[in-house]
Amino acid sequence: MVSARDTQSIVIPAKAGIQGAPTIRMPAFAGMTNIVVFLRHTLLALAFAFGFASTTAIAAPDTALEEHVTHISERLRCLVCQNQSIAESQADLANDLRRQVREMLAAGKTDKEILAYMVERYGDFVLYDPPFQTTTLLLWGGPAALMLIALGGFAWTVRLRRRHAITTALSPEESARARALLGRDKDNNNENPA
């Protein structure tokens, strides 16, 4: 019985004329496989080259526009990362916001219009420098209030300790006892030098 595999390959005995010698199977078109592999690699290389060329053409259109996009992007907070601007972040949302800023600048919008749009859509939190308003009062005044509370607590603690230190002076009997204890410790230290 002849299988499909046998019809597509040539059987060559490893040692001609020897009974039971192993055989080598080669594809029927062995010379063609090198050409096919070469063409496949060439097409793959061309696909990568054209793909890379198209992304670089999109990524670097106008340097002045890109600098302007970066300037505005540095003023906007990444809503995913929250500790980076959208210029620094590589999150998908940051990429979308940068693209949106680029499109708005290309459409002729001003910086104020772009920032106003972002605040309208995402709130004051999107700005790294939120404006001083009643809604952001805690944001601006919170650190100063916490610092004042901490300083007041420190001053109050120091004042209480001073009062307590003044009122707890040792009586003459306590002073004599302390001197006696300290004197015994000196004698014990002289007897057992370490």
C-alpha positions in Angstrom: 0.0 0.0 0.0 1.4 3.4 -1.0 0.7 6.3 1.4 0.4 10.0 0.6 3.7 10.6 2.4 5.5 8.1 0.2 4.3 9.8 -3.0 5.7 13.1 -1.8 9.2 11.9 -0.9 12.0 10.1 -2.5 13.5 7.1 -0.6 17.3 6.9 -0.8 19.1 3.9 0.8 21.8 5.1 3.2 24.2 2.4 2.0 23.4 1.2 -1.5 23.1 -2.6 -1.9 23.0 -3.5 1.8 19.9 -5.3 2.8 18.1 -3.7 5.9 20.1 -0.5 5.8 18.3 2.6 7.0 16.8 4.8 4.4 16.7 8.6 4.1 13.5 10.3 3.1 13.9 13.6 1.2 11.1 15.8 -0.1 10.5 15.4 -3.8 11.3 19.1 -4.4 14.3 19.5 -2.0 15.8 22.2 -4.1 12.5 24.2 -4.1 12.3 24.3 -0.3 15.3 26.6 -0.1 13.6 29.0 -2.5 10.3 28.8 -0.6 12.1 29.5 2.7 14.0 32.4 1.1 10.8 33.9 -0.3 9.0 33.5 3.0 11.8 35.3 4.9 12.0 38.0 2.3 8.2 38.7 2.5 8.3 38.7 6.3 11.2 41.2 6.3 9.4 43.5 3.8 6.2 43.3 5.9 8.1 44.4 9.0 10.0 47.1 7.1 6.8 48.6 5.7 5.0 48.3 9.0 7.8 50.1 10.8 7.9 52.8 8.2 4.2 53.5 8.5 4.4 53.8 12.3 7.3 56.2 12.2 5.5 58.4 9.6 2.5 58.6 11.9 4.6 59.1 15.1 6.7 62.0 13.9 4.7 64.5 11.8 5.5 68.0 13.1 8.0 68.6 15.8 6.5 71.9 16.9 3.1 70.3 17.2 4.6 67.4 19.2 6.3 69.8 21.6 3.0 71.7 22.0 1.2 68.3 22.7 3.9 67.4 25.3 3.6 70.8 26.9 -0.2 70.4 27.4 0.2 66.7 28.3 2.5 67.6 31.1 -0.3 69.7 32.7 -2.8 66.8 32.6 -2.8 64.0 35.1 -3.2 60.4 33.9 -6.4 59.1 35.4 -5.2 55.5 35.5 -1.7 56.1 37.0 -2.7 59.2 39.1 1.0 60.0 39.9 2.1 60.7 36.3 1.2 63.2 33.7 -0.3 61.8 30.4 3.0 62.8 28.8 4.9 60.3 31.0 2.3 57.5 31.2 2.0 54.6 28.8 -1.5 53.6 29.8 -4.1 53.2 27.0 -6.1 56.1 28.3 -3.1 58.4 28.4 -2.3 57.5 24.8 -5.9 58.3 23.8 -5.8 61.6 25.7 -2.5 62.6 24.0 -4.0 61.7 20.6 -7.1 63.8 21.5 -4.9 66.7 22.5 -3.0 66.4 19.2 -6.2 66.3 17.2 -7.6 69.4 19.0 -4.4 71.3 18.4 -4.4 70.3 14.7 -8.0 71.6 14.6 -6.9 75.0 15.9 -8.0 74.9 19.5 -6.2 76.9 22.1 -4.5 75.6 25.3 -7.3 77.0 27.4 -10.0 75.4 25.3 -8.3 72.0 25.4 -7.9 72.2 29.2 -11.4 73.4 29.6 -12.7 70.4 27.6 -10.6 68.0 29.7 -11.9 69.5 33.0 -15.5 69.4 31.7 -15.1 65.8 30.8 -13.0 64.5 33.7 -13.3 67.1 36.4 -10.6 69.2 38.2 -8.7 66.1 39.1 -7.3 65.8 35.6 -5.3 69.0 36.1 -1.9 68.8 37.9 -2.5 72.4 39.0 -6.2 72.5 39.9 -7.7 76.1 40.2 -8.4 77.5 43.7 -12.2 77.1 44.0 -14.6 76.1 46.7 -14.6 72.5 45.4 -10.8 72.4 45.6 -10.5 74.3 48.9 -9.6 71.1 50.9 -7.1 70.1 48.3 -5.3 73.5 48.6 -5.9 74.2 52.3 -5.6 70.6 53.6 -1.8 70.4 53.7 -1.5 73.8 55.4 -4.3 72.9 57.9 -2.6 69.6 58.7 0.8 71.4 59.2 -0.8 73.9 61.6 -2.5 71.1 63.6 0.7 69.2 63.9 2.7 72.3 65.0 -0.1 73.2 67.5 0.0 69.6 68.9 3.8 69.7 69.2 3.7 73.1 71.0 1.0 71.9 73.4 3.0 68.7 74.2 6.2 70.7 74.9 4.3 73.1 77.1 2.7 70.2 79.1 6.0 68.5 79.6 7.6 71.8 80.8 4.8 72.3 83.4 5.1 68.7 84.5 8.9 68.9 84.8 8.6 72.0 87.0 6.0 70.6 89.4 7.8 67.3 89.9 11.0 68.5 91.4 12.6 66.1 93.9 12.1 66.6 97.6 15.2 66.8 99.9 14.5 63.2 101.1 14.2 61.9 97.5 17.5 63.8 96.6 19.3 62.2 99.5 18.0 58.7 98.6 19.0 59.2 95.0 22.6 60.3 96.0 22.8 57.3 98.2 21.7 55.0 95.4 24.2 56.6 93.0 26.9 56.3 95.6 26.3 52.6 96.0 26.3 52.1 92.2 29.7 53.8 92.1 31.1 51.5 94.8 29.7 48.4 93.0 31.3 49.6 89.8 34.7 50.0 91.5 34.5 46.5 92.9 33.6 44.8 89.7 35.5 46.6 86.9 34.4 45.3 83.5 
